[in-house]
Amino acid sequence: MKEKINLRKLVLCNGIDYPTNEELVMLILGSGTKRNPIEKLSGEILQVLSASNRDNLVSNLLKIDGVGRNKALSIAASLELGTRLNRRPQAYLNKPADVVPYVQSYAIASTEHFLCITVTGCREILSINVVSVGAGNMALVHPREIFSVPIKEQASGVIFCHNHPSGNPNPSQSDIDTTHNLIKGAEILGISVLDHIIISRQGYYSFLENEMLK
């Protein structure tokens, strides 16, 4: 990691895409605490960010030692502003490859994250929600947790996504069985399951492309 004292100068000289994710958080925070230095604090915050959604982000950040209301709101506001400014209403998800850039950051995660992407009838993204983290088994994903947001948003369809920390994107039998059970549940709710995409360092696997949604 670059020396903290030189971080701002390095970013000014090299551009905002120069720092690591941890260092971007450090720039937002400005400082840490005696018990939780900024380098350690930024790492803890990144872990919370990867496991939180809009509704629980601030409350989860406040659980971190050294993060008060001002820091939590600054981080949440930065994320929300970035989301709004980079939202592309005309970017439709016409094929599985269109989804991957939105979830690619989870490909290198060391723990399994299960995501539910809600879309409109025109296949525009409504939201990307982390349903579970570190389950290690698709069978542990509960339909109640998955479909609560799509129902609330009145989504027309959903795209499931989870990462394989092992690096192999091919689905396990548990992945297949759970996906088919979720499809049955979605049919009852009148929600279309458009795809289930597994991502890893080696690439991605699409249930739709491999005709596995039947």
TILOGU-514837 format. One record per residue: y, z, x of N, C-alpha, C in turn. Coordinates in pm, whole numbers. Example, Ala and Ser with C-alpha at 12.3 -4.5 7.8 and 13.67 -1.06 7.14 Angstrom:
     n_c2     n_c3     n_c1    ca_c2    ca_c3    ca_c1     c_c2     c_c3     c_c1
     -569      780     1319     -450      780     1230     -330      780     1320
     -225      708     1285     -106      714     1367        3      787     1290
REM end
This chain:
     n_c2     n_c3     n_c1    ca_c2    ca_c3    ca_c1     c_c2     c_c3     c_c1
     -119        0       85        0        0        0      124        0       89
      230      -75       48      352      -77      126      413       62      130
      490       91      233      556      220      243      650      237      124
      642      355       59      721      380      -61      870      360      -36
      915      404       82     1058      397      110     1107      253      120
     1016      159      151     1056       19      167     1017      -69       48
      955      -10      -53      902      -89     -163     1011     -170     -234
     1121     -107     -269     1227     -178     -341     1285     -291     -256
     1302     -267     -125     1355     -372      -37     1257     -489      -27
     1128     -456      -18     1026     -561       -9     1024     -646     -135
     1039     -583     -250     1039     -658     -376     1163     -745     -386
     1277     -692     -344     1401     -770     -347     1392     -893     -257
     1322     -877     -145     1308     -988      -50     1202    -1088      -91
     1092    -1040     -154      976    -1125     -179      954    -1163     -325
     1028    -1101     -417     1012    -1135     -557      930    -1032     -633
      943    -1032     -764      880     -931     -847      729     -950     -857
      678    -1066     -818      533    -1087     -819      468    -1037     -690
      547     -982     -600      495     -935     -471      418     -803     -480
      466     -702     -553      398     -573     -553      265     -574     -629
      179     -478     -596       55     -460     -669       86     -397     -804
      -15     -386     -890        5     -324    -1019       50     -179    -1004
      -13     -107     -909       25       32     -887      172       41     -845
      216      -52     -762      353      -49     -714      453      -87     -823
      411     -174     -916      497     -204    -1030      521      -78    -1114
      415       -1    -1132      430      125    -1206      521      220    -1129
      508      221     -998      594      306     -915      741      268     -932
      769      139     -943      907       94     -964      962      142    -1097
      876      144    -1198      919      190    -1330      942      340    -1330
      851      415    -1266      860      561    -1266      978      613    -1184
      996      556    -1066     1102      603     -977     1059      718     -890
      987      815     -946      943      930     -868      824      996     -935
      753     1075     -856      642     1152     -909      681     1299     -916
      584     1388     -897      610     1531     -896      545     1592     -772
      572     1717     -746      512     1785     -631      361     1791     -646
      315     1819     -767      170     1831     -789      103     1695     -803
      180     1594     -841      123     1462     -863      215     1356     -802
      198     1323     -674      283     1224     -608      279     1090     -680
      382     1013     -661      396      888     -736      282      790     -712
      227      788     -589      116      697     -561       -6      731     -646
      -37      859     -656     -151      904     -736     -122      890     -884
        1      921     -921       42      914    -1061       32      772    -1116
       72      674    -1035       69      535    -1080      -74      489    -1106
     -169      534    -1023     -309      500    -1044     -363      558    -1172
     -328      683    -1203     -372      746    -1326     -313      675    -1448
     -189      632    -1435     -123      563    -1546     -191      429    -1573
     -227      358    -1468     -295      229    -1486     -427      246    -1559
     -500      353    -1529     -625      378    -1598     -602      400    -1747
     -497      473    -1780     -463      497    -1921     -421      368    -1989
     -344      285    -1920     -298      159    -1978     -415       68    -2016
     -518       66    -1932     -632      -23    -1957     -719       26    -2073
     -702      153    -2112     -787      209    -2217     -708      244    -2343
     -583      200    -2351     -498      239    -2464     -449      117    -2541
     -411      142    -2665     -350       42    -2751     -208       87    -2785
     -137        4    -2856        1       37    -2893        9      174    -2963
      -82      197    -3055      -73      316    -3140      -91      446    -3064
     -170      443    -2956     -198      569    -2886     -149      572    -2741
      -74      470    -2700      -32      461    -2560       54      580    -2519
      159      607    -2594      251      714    -2555      180      849    -2553
      101      878    -2656       31     1006    -2662      -68     1020    -2546
     -134      910    -2508     -227      916    -2395     -153      936    -2262
      -38      873    -2248       41      889    -2125       90     1033    -2110
      123     1096    -2220      174     1233    -2216       68     1333    -2173
      -57     1294    -2174     -165     1381    -2131     -176     1388    -1979
     -108     1297    -1910     -114     1293    -1763      -17     1394    -1705
      -64     1472    -1610       21     1569    -1542      131     1496    -1465
      255     1523    -1499      366     1459    -1431      434     1352    -1514
      380     1324    -1633      441     1224    -1722      500     1295    -1843
      632     1296    -1850      701     1353    -1966      738     1244    -2064
      816     1282    -2163      854     1185    -2267      932     1068    -2212
     1024     1095    -2120     1107      987    -2066     1023      884    -1991
      932      930    -1905      848      837    -1830      753      763    -1924
      694      834    -2019      601      770    -2112      670      661    -2193
      790      690    -2241      864      592    -2321      912      475    -2235
      948      502    -2110      990      393    -2021      877      295    -1996
      757      348    -1974      640      262    -1952      607      184    -2077
      602      253    -2191      570      186    -2318      673       80    -2352
      802      110    -2328      908       14    -2357      898     -109    -2267
      864      -88    -2140      848     -200    -2047      736     -294    -2092
      624     -234    -2134      512     -316    -2181      548     -390    -2308
      614     -323    -2400      649     -386    -2528      748     -501    -2506
      846     -480    -2420      943     -585    -2392      875     -706    -2330
      785     -680    -2232      712     -791    -2170      628     -867    -2271
      565     -793    -2362      484     -858    -2465      568     -946    -2556
      682     -893    -2598      769     -970    -2689      825    -1095    -2622
      870    -1082    -2498      931    -1196    -2430      830    -1303    -2393
      704    -1263    -2374      602    -1360    -2334      513    -1405    -2449
      546    -1361    -2570      468    -1402    -2686      492    -1550    -2712
      384    -1623    -2733      395    -1767    -2757      336    -1798    -2894
      418    -1797    -2999      366    -1817    -3135      290    -1948    -3153
      324    -2049    -3074      260    -2180    -3091      134    -2196    -3006
       95    -2089    -2935      -24    -2097    -2851     -146    -2062    -2935
     -213    -2163    -2984     -330    -2142    -3069     -457    -2133    -2984
     -552    -2055    -3032     -680    -2039    -2963     -777    -2143    -3018
     -773    -2260    -2960     -855    -2369    -3010     -996    -2370    -2951
    -1012    -2305    -2837    -1144    -2304    -2770    -1157    -2175    -2691
    -1280    -2137    -2656    -1302    -2011    -2585    -1219    -1997    -2458
    -1202    -2106    -2385    -1126    -2099    -2260     -981    -2056    -2282
     -930    -2078    -2405     -793    -2037    -2435     -780    -1885    -2442
     -890    -1817    -2470     -889    -1672    -2485     -889    -1602    -2349
     -959    -1660    -2253     -985    -1594    -2125     -859    -1544    -2054
     -750    -1621    -2047     -631    -1569    -1976     -577    -1439    -2033
     -598    -1415    -2162     -546    -1295    -2225     -629    -1171    -2192
     -751    -1191    -2147     -841    -1077    -2120     -892    -1076    -1976
     -844    -1168    -1895     -895    -1185    -1759     -882    -1059    -1675
     -781     -977    -1703     -759     -858    -1622     -875     -760    -1631
     -953     -766    -1739    -1066     -674    -1756    -1189     -720    -1677
    -1185     -842    -1624    -1301     -895    -1552    -1333     -813    -1428
    -1232     -751    -1370    -1255     -675    -1246    -1264     -525    -1273
    -1261     -485    -1398    -1269     -342    -1431    -1405     -287    -1390
    -1407     -165    -1340    -1531     -103    -1293    -1611      -42    -1407
    -1549      -28    -1525    -1619       23    -1642    -1612      -80    -1754
    -1705      -71    -1846    -1711     -169    -1954    -1605     -140    -2060
    -1530     -243    -2095    -1430     -234    -2201    -1471     -330    -2314
    -1468     -281    -2436    -1496     -368    -2550    -1365     -390    -2625
    -1330     -517    -2645    -1204     -554    -2709    -1227     -628    -2839
    -1132     -611    -2929    -1133     -688    -3054     -999     -759    -3065
    -1003     -891    -3065     -882     -972    -3077     -870    -1018    -3221
     -761     -984    -3288     -741    -1026    -3426     -653    -1151    -3429
     -685    -1242    -3519     -612    -1369    -3527     -579    -1405    -3671
     -480    -1491    -3688     -444    -1541    -3820     -535    -1658    -3857
     -513    -1712    -3975     -591    -1828    -4017     -566    -1949    -3930
     -451    -1951    -3861     -418    -2061    -3769     -464    -2029    -3626
     -537    -1918    -3611     -590    -1874    -3481     -481    -1838    -3382
     -374    -1777    -3432     -273    -1717    -3346     -309    -1570    -3328
     -289    -1518    -3208     -324    -1380    -3181     -229    -1284    -3252
     -287    -1191    -3325     -211    -1082    -3386     -205     -963    -3291
     -319     -925    -3237     -323     -813    -3144     -453     -816    -3064
     -450     -748    -2950     -568     -730    -2867     -590     -581    -2853
     -701     -531    -2902     -723     -388    -2910     -846     -345    -2830
     -830     -237    -2753     -942     -177    -2681    -1016      -86    -2778
    -1140     -119    -2808    -1219      -41    -2903    -1292       73    -2834
    -1349       45    -2718    -1421      149    -2645    -1415      121    -2496
    -1433      226    -2417    -1430      215    -2272    -1545      295    -2214
    -1618      233    -2121    -1720      304    -2049    -1845      335    -2126
    -1866      268    -2239    -1987      294    -2318    -2111      250    -2243
    -2100      135    -2173    -2213       85    -2096    -2323       27    -2181
    -2302       26    -2310    -2406      -26    -2400    -2339      -74    -2527
    -2352     -203    -2556    -2290     -260    -2674    -2336     -192    -2803
    -2459     -137    -2803    -2513      -76    -2923    -2434       47    -2964
    -2357      105    -2870    -2280      224    -2900    -2146      193    -2968
    -2110       65    -2979    -1986       26    -3044    -2004       37    -3195
    -1918      115    -3259    -1933      140    -3402    -1847       42    -3484
    -1907      -22    -3585    -1832     -118    -3668    -1706      -58    -3729
    -1709       70    -3765    -1592      134    -3826    -1473      128    -3733
    -1497      150    -3603    -1389      147    -3506    -1339        5    -3482
    -1429      -90    -3490    -1395     -229    -3462    -1312     -291    -3573
    -1351     -268    -3697    -1289     -340    -3808    -1170     -268    -3871
    -1137     -148    -3825    -1024      -76    -3885     -893     -151    -3864
     -872     -203    -3743     -748     -277    -3715     -744     -412    -3786
     -850     -494    -3781     -847     -621    -3855     -818     -603    -4004
     -871     -497    -4063     -844     -471    -4204     -697     -435    -4224
     -646     -349    -4137     -507     -306    -4146     -412     -424    -4130
     -445     -516    -4039     -358     -630    -4013     -384     -748    -4107
     -485     -733    -4193     -526     -842    -4282     -555     -970    -4202
     -628     -951    -4095     -662    -1063    -4008     -763    -1155    -4075
     -750    -1283    -4049     -846    -1380    -4101     -972    -1385    -4017
     -956    -1358    -3887    -1071    -1367    -3799    -1059    -1273    -3680
    -1169    -1256    -3612    -1171    -1171    -3492    -1249    -1241    -3382
    -1215    -1209    -3260    -1289    -1254    -3143    -1324    -1128    -3065
    -1451    -1106    -3044    -1495     -991    -2966    -1496    -1029    -2818
    -1475     -932    -2734    -1478     -956    -2590    -1516     -827    -2520
    -1602     -837    -2420    -1625     -723    -2333    -1658     -772    -2194
    -1641     -685    -2097    -1664     -722    -1958    -1798     -667    -1909
    -1854     -735    -1810    -1975     -689    -1743    -1940     -653    -1599
    -1924     -524    -1568    -1891     -484    -1431    -1994     -532    -1328
    -2116     -560    -1372    -2220     -606    -1280    -2188     -742    -1220
    -2101     -818    -1289    -2065     -951    -1240    -2137    -1064    -1311
    -2248    -1035    -1378    -2324    -1136    -1450    -2274    -1144    -1593
    -2215    -1256    -1636    -2158    -1265    -1770    -2260    -1293    -1880
    -2384    -1321    -1845    -2483    -1353    -1948    -2511    -1232    -2037
    -2530    -1253    -2167    -2550    -1141    -2260    -2687    -1076    -2247
    -2690     -946    -2267    -2818     -875    -2273    -2870     -886    -2416
    -2993     -843    -2438    -3047     -845    -2574    -2968     -751    -2665
    -2920     -641    -2607    -2836     -548    -2684    -2705     -615    -2726
    -2647     -694    -2635    -2525     -767    -2669    -2549     -861    -2787
    -2660     -931    -2783    -2694    -1028    -2887    -2718     -959    -3021
    -2799     -854    -3019    -2833     -784    -3143    -2709     -722    -3207
    -2627     -658    -3126    -2508     -593    -3179    -2410     -695    -3234
    -2397     -809    -3166    -2307     -914    -3214    -2349     -964    -3351
    -2479     -986    -3369    -2527    -1035    -3498    -2507     -930    -3607
    -2521     -803    -3574    -2497     -697    -3673    -2348     -692    -3711
    -2261     -713    -3613    -2118     -714    -3641    -2080     -834    -3727
    -2146     -946    -3706    -2120    -1064    -3787    -2155    -1036    -3933
    -2266     -967    -3955    -2306     -932    -4092    -2201     -841    -4158
    -2152     -744    -4080    -2050     -655    -4133    -1920     -729    -4163
    -1884     -824    -4076    -1762     -901    -4097    -1771     -987    -4223
    -1888    -1040    -4250    -1907    -1122    -4369    -1880    -1043    -4496
    -1923     -918    -4498    -1899     -832    -4614    -1750     -808    -4635
    -1676     -797    -4524    -1533     -772    -4530    -1451     -899    -4549
    -1514    -1014    -4542    -1442    -1140    -4556    -1366    -1178    -4432
    -1412    -1132    -4316    -1348    -1163    -4187    -1440    -1252    -4105
    -1387    -1358    -4049    -1467    -1451    -3970    -1477    -1404    -3824
    -1598    -1402    -3772    -1618    -1377    -3629    -1617    -1512    -3559
    -1512    -1540    -3485    -1493    -1671    -3424    -1566    -1686    -3291
    -1585    -1575    -3221    -1655    -1583    -3093    -1677    -1443    -3038
    -1765    -1434    -2943    -1780    -1313    -2862    -1786    -1362    -2718
    -1691    -1319    -2639    -1678    -1367    -2502    -1704    -1252    -2406
    -1794    -1276    -2312    -1823    -1179    -2207    -1759    -1230    -2079
    -1680    -1147    -2014    -1612    -1188    -1892    -1659    -1105    -1774
    -1654    -1165    -1657    -1690    -1096    -1533    -1624    -1167    -1418
    -1647    -1118    -1298    -1590    -1183    -1179    -1644    -1324    -1161
    -1764    -1351    -1214    -1828    -1481    -1196    -1787    -1584    -1300
    -1714    -1542    -1403    -1675    -1636    -1506    -1686    -1573    -1644
    -1717    -1655    -1743    -1729    -1602    -1878    -1845    -1667    -1951
    -1889    -1599    -2057    -1995    -1651    -2144    -1943    -1646    -2286
    -1949    -1760    -2354    -1903    -1768    -2493    -2023    -1784    -2586
    -2034    -1694    -2684    -2140    -1706    -2784    -2122    -1836    -2864
    -1996    -1872    -2890    -1970    -1994    -2966    -2017    -2118    -2890
    -1979    -2127    -2765    -2017    -2244    -2684    -2168    -2256    -2668
    -2236    -2143    -2669    -2382    -2144    -2651    -2457    -2134    -2784
    -2384    -2155    -2894    -2444    -2157    -3028    -2522    -2029    -3056
    -2460    -1914    -3022    -2526    -1786    -3038    -2467    -1704    -3154
    -2379    -1766    -3233    -2318    -1691    -3343    -2397    -1699    -3473
    -2502    -1778    -3476    -2578    -1796    -3598    -2660    -1672    -3626
REM end
